[in-house]
Amino acid sequence: MPRYLLAIHQPDGPPPEDLGEVMRELEALNDEMKAAGAWVFAAGLQPPSASTVVKAAGGEVLATDGPYTEAKEFIGGFTVIEAADLDAALDWARKLAAVLAPLPIEVRPFAGA
């Protein structure tokens, strides 16, 4: 079955202080995905300031503090799902977007899927 990345984009800056209700709704949606056999993996990410960029150039491999690109939004978390097709993946993305409103969800199929 094809796999899809549901990437959660969030604005740069501190997250809202009280995420309790959102996290409960997100956990319920993850449970729904698991029960349907769609859920593969999900995780939240540290902010871009916590990243390290590794790049090969001129025969050397250099590591520098991130982020790789400066942006007003970044991927704050993601869910990997299995879905029969893009329409089914979009159905899950709609549910995720409803829980995380107003954050946009980017849906991308894995290569070869």
Buried (B, 14 or more C-beta within 10 A) or exposed (E): EBBBBBBBBBEBEEEEEEEEEBEEBBEEBBEEBEEEEBBBEBEEBEBBEEBEEEEEEEEEEEEEEBBEEEEEEBBBBBBBBBBEEBEBBBEBBEBBBEBBEEBEBEBEBEEEB
